[in-house]
Amino acid sequence: MTLNQFLIVYVCCLIPMLICRCAPMMLMKGRDLPENVTAALNLIPPAAFAALVANDLFKPDMFEGGITQGIVPLLAALVVVVVARKTHSLIACAITGVVAYALLLFLLQ
């Protein structure tokens, strides 16, 4: 690919990116969004995190190694949910998840 071709592709990618990402921020500067729009936008981070977690927990081959291999991540996730509801701490959830997963693997093997 020549430098001219690269620059054409680069500019063709850069312009829509700037329009889609920067223009809304510049147009909305100093304005408040309606309350229902703000509430809907606040749901995006938890939904994205839940999708990432669900993708790791539920796999088509999760029970190929036996019932214990498939159930250990689900039980560890259940323990993490309990800790999350009580502490609201990400670090406590991470530590609890790792420890619960390790203990369950050790006990069920």
N, CA, C and O atoms as a GROMACS GRO file, in nm:
protein
  436
    1MET      N    1   0.085  -0.116   0.000
    1MET     CA    2   0.000   0.000   0.000
    1MET      C    3   0.090   0.123   0.000
    1MET      O    4   0.182   0.136   0.081
    2THR      N    5   0.062   0.211  -0.089
    2THR     CA    6   0.141   0.333  -0.097
    2THR      C    7   0.097   0.431   0.010
    2THR      O    8  -0.008   0.414   0.073
    3LEU      N    9   0.178   0.534   0.030
    3LEU     CA   10   0.145   0.636   0.130
    3LEU      C   11   0.017   0.709   0.093
    3LEU      O   12  -0.063   0.741   0.182
    4ASN      N   13  -0.005   0.737  -0.033
    4ASN     CA   14  -0.127   0.805  -0.076
    4ASN      C   15  -0.251   0.720  -0.048
    4ASN      O   16  -0.352   0.771  -0.001
    5GLN      N   17  -0.241   0.592  -0.077
    5GLN     CA   18  -0.354   0.503  -0.050
    5GLN      C   19  -0.382   0.497   0.100
    5GLN      O   20  -0.498   0.500   0.143
    6PHE      N   21  -0.276   0.488   0.179
    6PHE     CA   22  -0.293   0.484   0.325
    6PHE      C   23  -0.360   0.611   0.375
    6PHE      O   24  -0.451   0.604   0.458
    7LEU      N   25  -0.317   0.725   0.327
    7LEU     CA   26  -0.376   0.852   0.371
    7LEU      C   27  -0.522   0.862   0.331
    7LEU      O   28  -0.603   0.916   0.407
    8ILE      N   29  -0.558   0.812   0.214
    8ILE     CA   30  -0.699   0.813   0.172
    8ILE      C   31  -0.783   0.727   0.266
    8ILE      O   32  -0.890   0.770   0.310
    9VAL      N   33  -0.735   0.607   0.299
    9VAL     CA   34  -0.807   0.520   0.391
    9VAL      C   35  -0.814   0.583   0.530
    9VAL      O   36  -0.918   0.578   0.595
   10TYR      N   37  -0.704   0.641   0.574
   10TYR     CA   38  -0.699   0.705   0.705
   10TYR      C   39  -0.799   0.819   0.716
   10TYR      O   40  -0.872   0.828   0.815
   11VAL      N   41  -0.802   0.905   0.618
   11VAL     CA   42  -0.894   1.018   0.619
   11VAL      C   43  -1.039   0.970   0.610
   11VAL      O   44  -1.128   1.025   0.675
   12CYS      N   45  -1.063   0.866   0.529
   12CYS     CA   46  -1.199   0.812   0.517
   12CYS      C   47  -1.247   0.749   0.647
   12CYS      O   48  -1.368   0.743   0.672
   13CYS      N   49  -1.156   0.702   0.729
   13CYS     CA   50  -1.194   0.649   0.861
   13CYS      C   51  -1.201   0.760   0.965
   13CYS      O   52  -1.285   0.755   1.055
   14LEU      N   53  -1.115   0.857   0.954
   14LEU     CA   54  -1.107   0.964   1.053
   14LEU      C   55  -1.229   1.056   1.051
   14LEU      O   56  -1.280   1.094   1.156
   15ILE      N   57  -1.274   1.092   0.933
   15ILE     CA   58  -1.385   1.188   0.922
   15ILE      C   59  -1.514   1.134   0.985
   15ILE      O   60  -1.575   1.205   1.064
   16PRO      N   61  -1.559   1.012   0.953
   16PRO     CA   62  -1.681   0.963   1.020
   16PRO      C   63  -1.662   0.946   1.170
   16PRO      O   64  -1.755   0.966   1.248
   17MET      N   65  -1.541   0.907   1.211
   17MET     CA   66  -1.517   0.892   1.354
   17MET      C   67  -1.530   1.025   1.425
   17MET      O   68  -1.592   1.033   1.531
   18LEU      N   69  -1.474   1.129   1.368
   18LEU     CA   70  -1.485   1.261   1.429
   18LEU      C   71  -1.630   1.310   1.430
   18LEU      O   72  -1.674   1.370   1.528
   19ILE      N   73  -1.701   1.284   1.322
   19ILE     CA   74  -1.841   1.327   1.315
   19ILE      C   75  -1.925   1.254   1.419
   19ILE      O   76  -2.007   1.315   1.487
   20CYS      N   77  -1.906   1.123   1.432
   20CYS     CA   78  -1.989   1.044   1.523
   20CYS      C   79  -1.951   1.059   1.670
   20CYS      O   80  -2.036   1.044   1.758
   21ARG      N   81  -1.825   1.088   1.698
   21ARG     CA   82  -1.780   1.096   1.837
   21ARG      C   83  -1.766   1.237   1.889
   21ARG      O   84  -1.805   1.266   2.002
   22CYS      N   85  -1.711   1.325   1.810
   22CYS     CA   86  -1.681   1.460   1.859
   22CYS      C   87  -1.796   1.558   1.839
   22CYS      O   88  -1.821   1.643   1.925
   23ALA      N   89  -1.866   1.547   1.727
   23ALA     CA   90  -1.974   1.642   1.699
   23ALA      C   91  -2.084   1.639   1.805
   23ALA      O   92  -2.128   1.746   1.849
   24PRO      N   93  -2.131   1.522   1.850
   24PRO     CA   94  -2.234   1.525   1.955
   24PRO      C   95  -2.186   1.591   2.084
   24PRO      O   96  -2.262   1.660   2.151
   25MET      N   97  -2.059   1.569   2.119
   25MET     CA   98  -2.008   1.632   2.241
   25MET      C   99  -2.003   1.784   2.227
   25MET      O  100  -2.035   1.857   2.321
   26MET      N  101  -1.962   1.830   2.111
   26MET     CA  102  -1.954   1.975   2.091
   26MET      C  103  -2.094   2.037   2.082
   26MET      O  104  -2.114   2.149   2.130
   27LEU      N  105  -2.189   1.966   2.023
   27LEU     CA  106  -2.325   2.019   2.012
   27LEU      C  107  -2.397   2.019   2.146
   27LEU      O  108  -2.481   2.106   2.171
   28MET      N  109  -2.365   1.924   2.233
   28MET     CA  110  -2.434   1.912   2.362
   28MET      C  111  -2.364   1.986   2.476
   28MET      O  112  -2.411   1.984   2.590
   29LYS      N  113  -2.252   2.051   2.447
   29LYS     CA  114  -2.177   2.120   2.552
   29LYS      C  115  -2.263   2.228   2.617
   29LYS      O  116  -2.319   2.314   2.549
   30GLY      N  117  -2.271   2.222   2.750
   30GLY     CA  118  -2.346   2.322   2.824
   30GLY      C  119  -2.495   2.294   2.833
   30GLY      O  120  -2.568   2.371   2.895
   31ARG      N  121  -2.542   2.186   2.773
   31ARG     CA  122  -2.684   2.152   2.778
   31ARG      C  123  -2.704   2.030   2.867
   31ARG      O  124  -2.616   1.944   2.877
   32ASP      N  125  -2.818   2.024   2.930
   32ASP     CA  126  -2.853   1.908   3.011
   32ASP      C  127  -2.943   1.816   2.931
   32ASP      O  128  -3.032   1.860   2.858
   33LEU      N  129  -2.918   1.686   2.947
   33LEU     CA  130  -3.004   1.587   2.882
   33LEU      C  131  -3.130   1.568   2.965
   33LEU      O  132  -3.129   1.590   3.086
   34PRO      N  133  -3.238   1.526   2.901
   34PRO     CA  134  -3.358   1.494   2.978
   34PRO      C  135  -3.330   1.382   3.078
   34PRO      O  136  -3.241   1.299   3.057
   35GLU      N  137  -3.406   1.379   3.185
   35GLU     CA  138  -3.383   1.283   3.293
   35GLU      C  139  -3.394   1.139   3.246
   35GLU      O  140  -3.316   1.054   3.288
   36ASN      N  141  -3.491   1.110   3.159
   36ASN     CA  142  -3.507   0.972   3.113
   36ASN      C  143  -3.392   0.928   3.022
   36ASN      O  144  -3.355   0.811   3.022
   37VAL      N  145  -3.335   1.020   2.945
   37VAL     CA  146  -3.219   0.988   2.860
   37VAL      C  147  -3.098   0.962   2.950
   37VAL      O  148  -3.022   0.869   2.924
   38THR      N  149  -3.079   1.043   3.052
   38THR     CA  150  -2.968   1.022   3.146
   38THR      C  151  -2.982   0.888   3.217
   38THR      O  152  -2.884   0.817   3.236
   39ALA      N  153  -3.104   0.854   3.256
   39ALA     CA  154  -3.127   0.725   3.322
   39ALA      C  155  -3.096   0.609   3.227
   39ALA      O  156  -3.038   0.508   3.269
   40ALA      N  157  -3.134   0.622   3.101
   40ALA     CA  158  -3.106   0.516   3.004
   40ALA      C  159  -2.955   0.504   2.978
   40ALA      O  160  -2.903   0.393   2.967
   41LEU      N  161  -2.887   0.616   2.967
   41LEU     CA  162  -2.742   0.612   2.944
   41LEU      C  163  -2.666   0.556   3.063
   41LEU      O  164  -2.559   0.497   3.046
   42ASN      N  165  -2.720   0.573   3.183
   42ASN     CA  166  -2.655   0.518   3.302
   42ASN      C  167  -2.665   0.366   3.308
   42ASN      O  168  -2.593   0.303   3.386
   43LEU      N  169  -2.750   0.306   3.228
   43LEU     CA  170  -2.762   0.160   3.226
   43LEU      C  171  -2.661   0.093   3.134
   43LEU      O  172  -2.646  -0.029   3.137
   44ILE      N  173  -2.591   0.170   3.052
   44ILE     CA  174  -2.498   0.111   2.955
   44ILE      C  175  -2.379   0.042   3.022
   44ILE      O  176  -2.351  -0.072   2.987
   45PRO      N  177  -2.308   0.104   3.117
   45PRO     CA  178  -2.193   0.034   3.177
   45PRO      C  179  -2.230  -0.098   3.247
   45PRO      O  180  -2.160  -0.197   3.226
   46PRO      N  181  -2.337  -0.104   3.330
   46PRO     CA  182  -2.370  -0.233   3.390
   46PRO      C  183  -2.411  -0.337   3.286
   46PRO      O  184  -2.381  -0.455   3.301
   47ALA      N  185  -2.479  -0.294   3.181
   47ALA     CA  186  -2.520  -0.390   3.077
   47ALA      C  187  -2.399  -0.444   3.002
   47ALA      O  188  -2.394  -0.563   2.971
   48ALA      N  189  -2.302  -0.360   2.973
   48ALA     CA  190  -2.181  -0.405   2.905
   48ALA      C  191  -2.103  -0.501   2.993
   48ALA      O  192  -2.053  -0.603   2.946
   49PHE      N  193  -2.092  -0.470   3.121
   49PHE     CA  194  -2.022  -0.558   3.214
   49PHE      C  195  -2.094  -0.692   3.228
   49PHE      O  196  -2.030  -0.797   3.230
   50ALA      N  197  -2.226  -0.688   3.236
   50ALA     CA  198  -2.304  -0.812   3.246
   50ALA      C  199  -2.286  -0.899   3.121
   50ALA      O  200  -2.279  -1.022   3.131
   51ALA      N  201  -2.279  -0.836   3.006
   51ALA     CA  202  -2.257  -0.912   2.882
   51ALA      C  203  -2.120  -0.978   2.882
   51ALA      O  204  -2.107  -1.092   2.838
   52LEU      N  205  -2.019  -0.909   2.930
   52LEU     CA  206  -1.886  -0.968   2.937
   52LEU      C  207  -1.882  -1.085   3.034
   52LEU      O  208  -1.822  -1.188   3.005
   53VAL      N  209  -1.946  -1.070   3.149
   53VAL     CA  210  -1.948  -1.178   3.248
   53VAL      C  211  -2.028  -1.297   3.197
   53VAL      O  212  -1.984  -1.411   3.211
   54ALA      N  213  -2.142  -1.272   3.139
   54ALA     CA  214  -2.225  -1.382   3.087
   54ALA      C  215  -2.153  -1.457   2.976
   54ALA      O  216  -2.168  -1.579   2.964
   55ASN      N  217  -2.076  -1.386   2.896
   55ASN     CA  218  -2.000  -1.451   2.789
   55ASN      C  219  -1.897  -1.548   2.846
   55ASN      O  220  -1.872  -1.653   2.787
   56ASP      N  221  -1.838  -1.515   2.961
   56ASP     CA  222  -1.740  -1.604   3.023
   56ASP      C  223  -1.804  -1.716   3.103
   56ASP      O  224  -1.747  -1.824   3.116
   57LEU      N  225  -1.921  -1.692   3.157
   57LEU     CA  226  -1.986  -1.794   3.241
   57LEU      C  227  -2.058  -1.902   3.160
   57LEU      O  228  -2.049  -2.020   3.192
   58PHE      N  229  -2.128  -1.861   3.059
   58PHE     CA  230  -2.212  -1.955   2.984
   58PHE      C  231  -2.151  -1.982   2.847
   58PHE      O  232  -2.157  -1.899   2.757
   59LYS      N  233  -2.093  -2.102   2.835
   59LYS     CA  234  -2.031  -2.143   2.709
   59LYS      C  235  -2.100  -2.271   2.661
   59LYS      O  236  -2.149  -2.348   2.743
   60PRO      N  237  -2.103  -2.294   2.532
   60PRO     CA  238  -2.168  -2.416   2.482
   60PRO      C  239  -2.103  -2.544   2.533
   60PRO      O  240  -2.170  -2.646   2.547
   61ASP      N  241  -1.974  -2.541   2.561
   61ASP     CA  242  -1.903  -2.662   2.604
   61ASP      C  243  -1.873  -2.662   2.754
   61ASP      O  244  -1.780  -2.729   2.798
   62MET      N  245  -1.950  -2.588   2.833
   62MET     CA  246  -1.918  -2.574   2.974
   62MET      C  247  -1.931  -2.703   3.054
   62MET      O  248  -1.867  -2.717   3.158
   63PHE      N  249  -2.013  -2.798   3.008
   63PHE     CA  250  -2.032  -2.922   3.081
   63PHE      C  251  -1.961  -3.040   3.016
   63PHE      O  252  -1.988  -3.155   3.052
   64GLU      N  253  -1.872  -3.016   2.921
   64GLU     CA  254  -1.800  -3.125   2.856
   64GLU      C  255  -1.707  -3.197   2.953
   64GLU      O  256  -1.686  -3.317   2.940
   65GLY      N  257  -1.650  -3.125   3.048
   65GLY     CA  258  -1.559  -3.185   3.146
   65GLY      C  259  -1.632  -3.244   3.265
   65GLY      O  260  -1.568  -3.286   3.362
   66GLY      N  261  -1.762  -3.248   3.261
   66GLY     CA  262  -1.841  -3.300   3.372
   66GLY      C  263  -1.923  -3.189   3.436
   66GLY      O  264  -1.905  -3.071   3.407
   67ILE      N  265  -2.013  -3.231   3.522
   67ILE     CA  266  -2.103  -3.135   3.587
   67ILE      C  267  -2.027  -3.041   3.680
   67ILE      O  268  -2.062  -2.923   3.690
   68THR      N  269  -1.923  -3.091   3.748
   68THR     CA  270  -1.851  -3.005   3.841
   68THR      C  271  -1.772  -2.898   3.767
   68THR      O  272  -1.763  -2.785   3.815
   69GLN      N  273  -1.715  -2.931   3.652
   69GLN     CA  274  -1.641  -2.832   3.575
   69GLN      C  275  -1.733  -2.719   3.526
   69GLN      O  276  -1.690  -2.605   3.515
   70GLY      N  277  -1.858  -2.753   3.497
   70GLY     CA  278  -1.950  -2.652   3.449
   70GLY      C  279  -2.014  -2.569   3.558
   70GLY      O  280  -2.050  -2.454   3.537
   71ILE      N  281  -2.029  -2.630   3.676
   71ILE     CA  282  -2.102  -2.561   3.783
   71ILE      C  283  -2.010  -2.473   3.869
   71ILE      O  284  -2.059  -2.380   3.934
   72VAL      N  285  -1.879  -2.499   3.870
   72VAL     CA  286  -1.786  -2.422   3.955
   72VAL      C  287  -1.790  -2.273   3.922
   72VAL      O  288  -1.801  -2.192   4.014
   73PRO      N  289  -1.780  -2.231   3.795
   73PRO     CA  290  -1.787  -2.086   3.769
   73PRO      C  291  -1.920  -2.024   3.810
   73PRO      O  292  -1.925  -1.909   3.853
   74LEU      N  293  -2.028  -2.099   3.795
   74LEU     CA  294  -2.160  -2.046   3.833
   74LEU      C  295  -2.172  -2.029   3.984
   74LEU      O  296  -2.229  -1.930   4.031
   75LEU      N  297  -2.119  -2.125   4.059
   75LEU     CA  298  -2.122  -2.112   4.205
   75LEU      C  299  -2.032  -1.998   4.253
   75LEU      O  300  -2.069  -1.924   4.344
   76ALA      N  301  -1.916  -1.983   4.191
   76ALA     CA  302  -1.828  -1.872   4.227
   76ALA      C  303  -1.895  -1.739   4.195
   76ALA      O  304  -1.884  -1.644   4.272
   77ALA      N  305  -1.964  -1.732   4.082
   77ALA     CA  306  -2.036  -1.609   4.046
   77ALA      C  307  -2.148  -1.580   4.146
   77ALA      O  308  -2.173  -1.464   4.178
   78LEU      N  309  -2.214  -1.683   4.195
   78LEU     CA  310  -2.319  -1.664   4.294
   78LEU      C  311  -2.262  -1.605   4.423
   78LEU      O  312  -2.323  -1.517   4.484
   79VAL      N  313  -2.145  -1.654   4.464
   79VAL     CA  314  -2.079  -1.599   4.583
   79VAL      C  315  -2.043  -1.452   4.560
   79VAL      O  316  -2.059  -1.369   4.650
   80VAL      N  317  -1.995  -1.420   4.441
   80VAL     CA  318  -1.959  -1.283   4.409
   80VAL      C  319  -2.082  -1.192   4.411
   80VAL      O  320  -2.074  -1.078   4.456
   81VAL      N  321  -2.194  -1.241   4.363
   81VAL     CA  322  -2.317  -1.161   4.365
   81VAL      C  323  -2.356  -1.127   4.508
   81VAL      O  324  -2.397  -1.014   4.537
   82VAL      N  325  -2.344  -1.224   4.598
   82VAL     CA  326  -2.377  -1.198   4.739
   82VAL      C  327  -2.284  -1.092   4.798
   82VAL      O  328  -2.329  -1.001   4.867
   83VAL      N  329  -2.154  -1.105   4.770
   83VAL     CA  330  -2.057  -1.008   4.822
   83VAL      C  331  -2.084  -0.870   4.760
   83VAL      O  332  -2.075  -0.769   4.829
   84ALA      N  333  -2.116  -0.866   4.632
   84ALA     CA  334  -2.142  -0.738   4.565
   84ALA      C  335  -2.262  -0.669   4.626
   84ALA      O  336  -2.259  -0.547   4.646
   85ARG      N  337  -2.366  -0.742   4.656
   85ARG     CA  338  -2.486  -0.682   4.714
   85ARG      C  339  -2.459  -0.625   4.853
   85ARG      O  340  -2.518  -0.524   4.892
   86LYS      N  341  -2.369  -0.691   4.928
   86LYS     CA  342  -2.342  -0.646   5.064
   86LYS      C  343  -2.238  -0.536   5.071
   86LYS      O  344  -2.252  -0.443   5.150
   87THR      N  345  -2.131  -0.544   4.988
   87THR     CA  346  -2.020  -0.450   5.004
   87THR      C  347  -2.018  -0.338   4.901
   87THR      O  348  -1.966  -0.230   4.930
   88HIS      N  349  -2.072  -0.360   4.782
   88HIS     CA  350  -2.065  -0.263   4.672
   88HIS      C  351  -1.919  -0.226   4.640
   88HIS      O  352  -1.890  -0.112   4.604
   89SER      N  353  -1.828  -0.323   4.655
   89SER     CA  354  -1.687  -0.298   4.632
   89SER      C  355  -1.636  -0.389   4.521
   89SER      O  356  -1.650  -0.511   4.528
   90LEU      N  357  -1.578  -0.329   4.418
   90LEU     CA  358  -1.525  -0.406   4.306
   90LEU      C  359  -1.407  -0.491   4.348
   90LEU      O  360  -1.396  -0.605   4.305
   91ILE      N  361  -1.318  -0.438   4.431
   91ILE     CA  362  -1.201  -0.515   4.473
   91ILE      C  363  -1.242  -0.633   4.561
   91ILE      O  364  -1.183  -0.741   4.551
   92ALA      N  365  -1.342  -0.614   4.646
   92ALA     CA  366  -1.391  -0.725   4.728
   92ALA      C  367  -1.452  -0.833   4.640
   92ALA      O  368  -1.436  -0.952   4.667
   93CYS      N  369  -1.522  -0.792   4.536
   93CYS     CA  370  -1.581  -0.890   4.443
   93CYS      C  371  -1.473  -0.967   4.368
   93CYS      O  372  -1.484  -1.088   4.351
   94ALA      N  373  -1.371  -0.897   4.323
   94ALA     CA  374  -1.264  -0.963   4.248
   94ALA      C  375  -1.190  -1.064   4.336
   94ALA      O  376  -1.166  -1.177   4.294
   95ILE      N  377  -1.155  -1.024   4.456
   95ILE     CA  378  -1.084  -1.114   4.546
   95ILE      C  379  -1.171  -1.232   4.585
   95ILE      O  380  -1.126  -1.347   4.584
   96THR      N  381  -1.297  -1.205   4.618
   96THR     CA  382  -1.389  -1.312   4.654
   96THR      C  383  -1.410  -1.409   4.539
   96THR      O  384  -1.416  -1.530   4.561
   97GLY      N  385  -1.420  -1.358   4.419
   97GLY     CA  386  -1.440  -1.445   4.303
   97GLY      C  387  -1.323  -1.539   4.280
   97GLY      O  388  -1.342  -1.658   4.255
   98VAL      N  389  -1.203  -1.486   4.289
   98VAL     CA  390  -1.084  -1.569   4.269
   98VAL      C  391  -1.072  -1.673   4.379
   98VAL      O  392  -1.045  -1.790   4.351
   99VAL      N  393  -1.093  -1.631   4.503
   99VAL     CA  394  -1.082  -1.724   4.616
   99VAL      C  395  -1.193  -1.829   4.608
   99VAL      O  396  -1.166  -1.948   4.629
  100ALA      N  397  -1.315  -1.789   4.580
  100ALA     CA  398  -1.426  -1.884   4.571
  100ALA      C  399  -1.403  -1.984   4.459
  100ALA      O  400  -1.430  -2.103   4.476
  101TYR      N  401  -1.355  -1.937   4.344
  101TYR     CA  402  -1.329  -2.027   4.232
  101TYR      C  403  -1.220  -2.128   4.266
  101TYR      O  404  -1.233  -2.246   4.237
  102ALA      N  405  -1.113  -2.080   4.329
  102ALA     CA  406  -1.003  -2.170   4.367
  102ALA      C  407  -1.050  -2.272   4.471
  102ALA      O  408  -1.019  -2.391   4.459
  103LEU      N  409  -1.123  -2.227   4.572
  103LEU     CA  410  -1.171  -2.319   4.675
  103LEU      C  411  -1.269  -2.422   4.618
  103LEU      O  412  -1.262  -2.540   4.652
  104LEU      N  413  -1.358  -2.378   4.533
  104LEU     CA  414  -1.453  -2.472   4.472
  104LEU      C  415  -1.383  -2.574   4.384
  104LEU      O  416  -1.418  -2.692   4.385
  105LEU      N  417  -1.284  -2.531   4.309
  105LEU     CA  418  -1.207  -2.626   4.228
  105LEU      C  419  -1.136  -2.726   4.317
  105LEU      O  420  -1.132  -2.846   4.288
  106PHE      N  421  -1.078  -2.677   4.427
  106PHE     CA  422  -1.006  -2.765   4.519
  106PHE      C  423  -1.101  -2.863   4.587
  106PHE      O  424  -1.070  -2.982   4.598
  107LEU      N  425  -1.217  -2.816   4.632
  107LEU     CA  426  -1.310  -2.902   4.704
  107LEU      C  427  -1.384  -3.001   4.613
  107LEU      O  428  -1.414  -3.113   4.656
  108LEU      N  429  -1.413  -2.962   4.492
  108LEU     CA  430  -1.493  -3.047   4.404
  108LEU      C  431  -1.408  -3.137   4.313
  108LEU      O  432  -1.464  -3.216   4.238
  109GLN      N  433  -1.279  -3.126   4.319
  109GLN     CA  434  -1.194  -3.212   4.236
  109GLN      C  435  -1.164  -3.344   4.304
  109GLN      O  436  -1.094  -3.427   4.247
   0.00000   0.00000   0.00000
